[in-house]
Amino acid sequence: MITAIVLIKTSVDRIPEIAEQIASLDNVSEVFSVTGTYDLIAMVRVRQHEDLAEVIPGRISKIPGVEATDTHVAFRTYSQHDLEAAFAIGLDS
């Protein structure tokens, strides 16, 4: 699974509506409304790199009010959930 973090600039007056539209897209797992240079951050998960083109410029960027995107592809994923599972291997509940 390939994970991309997509930083999104939007029309400020439509942030909630744009966030909901992005969140409803296939392969988008979460959308965060944030402070700073960008208005939204979307987590996109796909099976192949080529699929990123379909989701990000093909769908996200075409939503009315999306002004710009900046995409970062994750090399590796680390999470608290993964760490807890690793430490629990072989332990009885």
CNS distance restraints for C-alpha pairs under 8 A (distance, minus, plus):
assign (resid   1 and name CA) (resid  45 and name CA) 6.44 0.50 0.50
assign (resid   1 and name CA) (resid  46 and name CA) 5.75 0.50 0.50
assign (resid   1 and name CA) (resid  47 and name CA) 4.83 0.50 0.50
assign (resid   1 and name CA) (resid  48 and name CA) 7.36 0.50 0.50
assign (resid   2 and name CA) (resid  45 and name CA) 5.51 0.50 0.50
assign (resid   2 and name CA) (resid  46 and name CA) 5.24 0.50 0.50
assign (resid   2 and name CA) (resid  47 and name CA) 5.84 0.50 0.50
assign (resid   2 and name CA) (resid  48 and name CA) 6.64 0.50 0.50
assign (resid   2 and name CA) (resid  49 and name CA) 7.02 0.50 0.50
assign (resid   2 and name CA) (resid  73 and name CA) 7.50 0.50 0.50
assign (resid   2 and name CA) (resid  74 and name CA) 7.18 0.50 0.50
assign (resid   3 and name CA) (resid  43 and name CA) 6.96 0.50 0.50
assign (resid   3 and name CA) (resid  44 and name CA) 5.68 0.50 0.50
assign (resid   3 and name CA) (resid  45 and name CA) 4.55 0.50 0.50
assign (resid   3 and name CA) (resid  46 and name CA) 6.64 0.50 0.50
assign (resid   3 and name CA) (resid  73 and name CA) 6.02 0.50 0.50
assign (resid   3 and name CA) (resid  74 and name CA) 5.55 0.50 0.50
assign (resid   4 and name CA) (resid  43 and name CA) 5.96 0.50 0.50
assign (resid   4 and name CA) (resid  44 and name CA) 5.07 0.50 0.50
assign (resid   4 and name CA) (resid  45 and name CA) 6.38 0.50 0.50
assign (resid   4 and name CA) (resid  52 and name CA) 7.92 0.50 0.50
assign (resid   4 and name CA) (resid  71 and name CA) 6.53 0.50 0.50
assign (resid   4 and name CA) (resid  72 and name CA) 5.51 0.50 0.50
assign (resid   4 and name CA) (resid  73 and name CA) 4.31 0.50 0.50
assign (resid   4 and name CA) (resid  74 and name CA) 5.89 0.50 0.50
assign (resid   5 and name CA) (resid  41 and name CA) 6.82 0.50 0.50
assign (resid   5 and name CA) (resid  42 and name CA) 5.93 0.50 0.50
assign (resid   5 and name CA) (resid  43 and name CA) 4.97 0.50 0.50
assign (resid   5 and name CA) (resid  44 and name CA) 6.40 0.50 0.50
assign (resid   5 and name CA) (resid  71 and name CA) 5.80 0.50 0.50
assign (resid   5 and name CA) (resid  72 and name CA) 5.09 0.50 0.50
assign (resid   5 and name CA) (resid  73 and name CA) 6.29 0.50 0.50
assign (resid   5 and name CA) (resid  74 and name CA) 7.42 0.50 0.50
assign (resid   6 and name CA) (resid  41 and name CA) 5.52 0.50 0.50
assign (resid   6 and name CA) (resid  42 and name CA) 5.04 0.50 0.50
assign (resid   6 and name CA) (resid  43 and name CA) 6.38 0.50 0.50
assign (resid   6 and name CA) (resid  44 and name CA) 7.33 0.50 0.50
assign (resid   6 and name CA) (resid  56 and name CA) 7.99 0.50 0.50
assign (resid   6 and name CA) (resid  69 and name CA) 6.41 0.50 0.50
assign (resid   6 and name CA) (resid  70 and name CA) 5.71 0.50 0.50
assign (resid   6 and name CA) (resid  71 and name CA) 4.45 0.50 0.50
assign (resid   6 and name CA) (resid  72 and name CA) 6.31 0.50 0.50
assign (resid   7 and name CA) (resid  38 and name CA) 6.11 0.50 0.50
assign (resid   7 and name CA) (resid  39 and name CA) 7.71 0.50 0.50
assign (resid   7 and name CA) (resid  40 and name CA) 6.10 0.50 0.50
assign (resid   7 and name CA) (resid  41 and name CA) 4.69 0.50 0.50
assign (resid   7 and name CA) (resid  42 and name CA) 6.65 0.50 0.50
assign (resid   7 and name CA) (resid  69 and name CA) 5.49 0.50 0.50
assign (resid   7 and name CA) (resid  70 and name CA) 5.00 0.50 0.50
assign (resid   7 and name CA) (resid  71 and name CA) 6.22 0.50 0.50
assign (resid   8 and name CA) (resid  38 and name CA) 5.57 0.50 0.50
assign (resid   8 and name CA) (resid  39 and name CA) 5.97 0.50 0.50
assign (resid   8 and name CA) (resid  40 and name CA) 5.05 0.50 0.50
assign (resid   8 and name CA) (resid  41 and name CA) 5.97 0.50 0.50
assign (resid   8 and name CA) (resid  42 and name CA) 7.63 0.50 0.50
assign (resid   8 and name CA) (resid  66 and name CA) 7.05 0.50 0.50
assign (resid   8 and name CA) (resid  67 and name CA) 7.54 0.50 0.50
assign (resid   8 and name CA) (resid  68 and name CA) 5.84 0.50 0.50
assign (resid   8 and name CA) (resid  69 and name CA) 4.54 0.50 0.50
assign (resid   8 and name CA) (resid  70 and name CA) 6.56 0.50 0.50
assign (resid   9 and name CA) (resid  37 and name CA) 7.76 0.50 0.50
assign (resid   9 and name CA) (resid  38 and name CA) 4.98 0.50 0.50
assign (resid   9 and name CA) (resid  39 and name CA) 5.25 0.50 0.50
assign (resid   9 and name CA) (resid  40 and name CA) 6.70 0.50 0.50
assign (resid   9 and name CA) (resid  66 and name CA) 6.18 0.50 0.50
assign (resid   9 and name CA) (resid  67 and name CA) 5.42 0.50 0.50
assign (resid   9 and name CA) (resid  68 and name CA) 5.12 0.50 0.50
assign (resid   9 and name CA) (resid  69 and name CA) 6.34 0.50 0.50
assign (resid  10 and name CA) (resid  14 and name CA) 7.35 0.50 0.50
assign (resid  10 and name CA) (resid  15 and name CA) 6.46 0.50 0.50
assign (resid  10 and name CA) (resid  18 and name CA) 7.69 0.50 0.50
assign (resid  10 and name CA) (resid  38 and name CA) 7.88 0.50 0.50
assign (resid  10 and name CA) (resid  39 and name CA) 6.25 0.50 0.50
assign (resid  10 and name CA) (resid  40 and name CA) 7.72 0.50 0.50
assign (resid  10 and name CA) (resid  65 and name CA) 5.40 0.50 0.50
assign (resid  10 and name CA) (resid  66 and name CA) 4.49 0.50 0.50
assign (resid  10 and name CA) (resid  67 and name CA) 5.10 0.50 0.50
assign (resid  10 and name CA) (resid  68 and name CA) 7.10 0.50 0.50
assign (resid  11 and name CA) (resid  15 and name CA) 6.58 0.50 0.50
assign (resid  11 and name CA) (resid  65 and name CA) 5.02 0.50 0.50
assign (resid  11 and name CA) (resid  66 and name CA) 6.61 0.50 0.50
assign (resid  11 and name CA) (resid  67 and name CA) 6.91 0.50 0.50
assign (resid  12 and name CA) (resid  39 and name CA) 7.64 0.50 0.50
assign (resid  14 and name CA) (resid  18 and name CA) 6.03 0.50 0.50
assign (resid  14 and name CA) (resid  65 and name CA) 6.95 0.50 0.50
assign (resid  15 and name CA) (resid  19 and name CA) 5.96 0.50 0.50
assign (resid  15 and name CA) (resid  33 and name CA) 7.73 0.50 0.50
assign (resid  15 and name CA) (resid  39 and name CA) 7.16 0.50 0.50
assign (resid  15 and name CA) (resid  40 and name CA) 7.77 0.50 0.50
assign (resid  16 and name CA) (resid  20 and name CA) 6.24 0.50 0.50
assign (resid  17 and name CA) (resid  21 and name CA) 6.32 0.50 0.50
assign (resid  18 and name CA) (resid  22 and name CA) 6.18 0.50 0.50
assign (resid  18 and name CA) (resid  63 and name CA) 7.31 0.50 0.50
assign (resid  18 and name CA) (resid  64 and name CA) 7.79 0.50 0.50
assign (resid  18 and name CA) (resid  65 and name CA) 6.95 0.50 0.50
assign (resid  18 and name CA) (resid  66 and name CA) 7.42 0.50 0.50
assign (resid  19 and name CA) (resid  23 and name CA) 6.03 0.50 0.50
assign (resid  19 and name CA) (resid  31 and name CA) 6.33 0.50 0.50
assign (resid  19 and name CA) (resid  32 and name CA) 7.71 0.50 0.50
assign (resid  19 and name CA) (resid  33 and name CA) 7.48 0.50 0.50
assign (resid  19 and name CA) (resid  40 and name CA) 7.09 0.50 0.50
assign (resid  20 and name CA) (resid  24 and name CA) 6.23 0.50 0.50
assign (resid  21 and name CA) (resid  25 and name CA) 6.88 0.50 0.50
assign (resid  21 and name CA) (resid  63 and name CA) 7.69 0.50 0.50
assign (resid  22 and name CA) (resid  28 and name CA) 7.13 0.50 0.50
assign (resid  22 and name CA) (resid  31 and name CA) 7.23 0.50 0.50
assign (resid  22 and name CA) (resid  42 and name CA) 7.75 0.50 0.50
assign (resid  22 and name CA) (resid  60 and name CA) 6.27 0.50 0.50
assign (resid  22 and name CA) (resid  63 and name CA) 7.91 0.50 0.50
assign (resid  23 and name CA) (resid  28 and name CA) 5.88 0.50 0.50
assign (resid  23 and name CA) (resid  29 and name CA) 6.99 0.50 0.50
assign (resid  23 and name CA) (resid  30 and name CA) 6.22 0.50 0.50
assign (resid  23 and name CA) (resid  31 and name CA) 5.81 0.50 0.50
assign (resid  23 and name CA) (resid  42 and name CA) 7.83 0.50 0.50
assign (resid  24 and name CA) (resid  28 and name CA) 7.31 0.50 0.50
assign (resid  26 and name CA) (resid  55 and name CA) 7.98 0.50 0.50
assign (resid  27 and name CA) (resid  44 and name CA) 5.53 0.50 0.50
assign (resid  27 and name CA) (resid  45 and name CA) 5.28 0.50 0.50
assign (resid  27 and name CA) (resid  46 and name CA) 6.09 0.50 0.50
assign (resid  27 and name CA) (resid  55 and name CA) 7.36 0.50 0.50
assign (resid  28 and name CA) (resid  42 and name CA) 6.76 0.50 0.50
assign (resid  28 and name CA) (resid  43 and name CA) 5.75 0.50 0.50
assign (resid  28 and name CA) (resid  44 and name CA) 4.50 0.50 0.50
assign (resid  28 and name CA) (resid  45 and name CA) 6.41 0.50 0.50
assign (resid  29 and name CA) (resid  42 and name CA) 7.56 0.50 0.50
assign (resid  29 and name CA) (resid  43 and name CA) 5.62 0.50 0.50
assign (resid  29 and name CA) (resid  44 and name CA) 6.07 0.50 0.50
assign (resid  29 and name CA) (resid  45 and name CA) 6.97 0.50 0.50
assign (resid  30 and name CA) (resid  42 and name CA) 5.73 0.50 0.50
assign (resid  30 and name CA) (resid  43 and name CA) 5.30 0.50 0.50
assign (resid  30 and name CA) (resid  44 and name CA) 7.69 0.50 0.50
assign (resid  31 and name CA) (resid  40 and name CA) 6.65 0.50 0.50
assign (resid  31 and name CA) (resid  41 and name CA) 5.58 0.50 0.50
assign (resid  31 and name CA) (resid  42 and name CA) 4.34 0.50 0.50
assign (resid  31 and name CA) (resid  43 and name CA) 6.44 0.50 0.50
assign (resid  32 and name CA) (resid  40 and name CA) 5.44 0.50 0.50
assign (resid  32 and name CA) (resid  41 and name CA) 5.07 0.50 0.50
assign (resid  32 and name CA) (resid  42 and name CA) 6.38 0.50 0.50
assign (resid  33 and name CA) (resid  39 and name CA) 5.90 0.50 0.50
assign (resid  33 and name CA) (resid  40 and name CA) 4.59 0.50 0.50
assign (resid  33 and name CA) (resid  41 and name CA) 6.61 0.50 0.50
assign (resid  34 and name CA) (resid  38 and name CA) 7.01 0.50 0.50
assign (resid  34 and name CA) (resid  39 and name CA) 5.49 0.50 0.50
assign (resid  34 and name CA) (resid  40 and name CA) 5.66 0.50 0.50
assign (resid  34 and name CA) (resid  41 and name CA) 7.13 0.50 0.50
assign (resid  35 and name CA) (resid  39 and name CA) 6.43 0.50 0.50
assign (resid  44 and name CA) (resid  52 and name CA) 7.95 0.50 0.50
assign (resid  44 and name CA) (resid  55 and name CA) 7.96 0.50 0.50
assign (resid  46 and name CA) (resid  51 and name CA) 6.13 0.50 0.50
assign (resid  46 and name CA) (resid  52 and name CA) 6.76 0.50 0.50
assign (resid  47 and name CA) (resid  51 and name CA) 7.04 0.50 0.50
assign (resid  48 and name CA) (resid  52 and name CA) 7.38 0.50 0.50
assign (resid  49 and name CA) (resid  53 and name CA) 7.69 0.50 0.50
assign (resid  50 and name CA) (resid  54 and name CA) 7.29 0.50 0.50
assign (resid  51 and name CA) (resid  55 and name CA) 6.46 0.50 0.50
assign (resid  52 and name CA) (resid  56 and name CA) 5.82 0.50 0.50
assign (resid  52 and name CA) (resid  57 and name CA) 7.99 0.50 0.50
assign (resid  53 and name CA) (resid  57 and name CA) 5.66 0.50 0.50
assign (resid  53 and name CA) (resid  58 and name CA) 6.06 0.50 0.50
assign (resid  54 and name CA) (resid  58 and name CA) 4.51 0.50 0.50
assign (resid  54 and name CA) (resid  59 and name CA) 6.59 0.50 0.50
assign (resid  55 and name CA) (resid  59 and name CA) 5.11 0.50 0.50
assign (resid  55 and name CA) (resid  60 and name CA) 6.29 0.50 0.50
assign (resid  56 and name CA) (resid  60 and name CA) 4.91 0.50 0.50
assign (resid  56 and name CA) (resid  61 and name CA) 6.10 0.50 0.50
assign (resid  57 and name CA) (resid  61 and name CA) 4.92 0.50 0.50
assign (resid  57 and name CA) (resid  62 and name CA) 6.96 0.50 0.50
assign (resid  58 and name CA) (resid  62 and name CA) 6.63 0.50 0.50
assign (resid  59 and name CA) (resid  63 and name CA) 6.70 0.50 0.50
assign (resid  60 and name CA) (resid  66 and name CA) 7.46 0.50 0.50
assign (resid  61 and name CA) (resid  66 and name CA) 5.84 0.50 0.50
assign (resid  61 and name CA) (resid  67 and name CA) 7.48 0.50 0.50
assign (resid  61 and name CA) (resid  68 and name CA) 7.11 0.50 0.50
assign (resid  61 and name CA) (resid  69 and name CA) 7.09 0.50 0.50
assign (resid  62 and name CA) (resid  66 and name CA) 7.08 0.50 0.50
assign (resid  78 and name CA) (resid  82 and name CA) 6.85 0.50 0.50
assign (resid  78 and name CA) (resid  83 and name CA) 7.86 0.50 0.50
assign (resid  79 and name CA) (resid  83 and name CA) 6.46 0.50 0.50
assign (resid  80 and name CA) (resid  84 and name CA) 6.14 0.50 0.50
assign (resid  81 and name CA) (resid  85 and name CA) 6.24 0.50 0.50
assign (resid  82 and name CA) (resid  86 and name CA) 6.21 0.50 0.50
assign (resid  83 and name CA) (resid  87 and name CA) 6.30 0.50 0.50
assign (resid  84 and name CA) (resid  88 and name CA) 6.15 0.50 0.50
assign (resid  85 and name CA) (resid  89 and name CA) 6.50 0.50 0.50
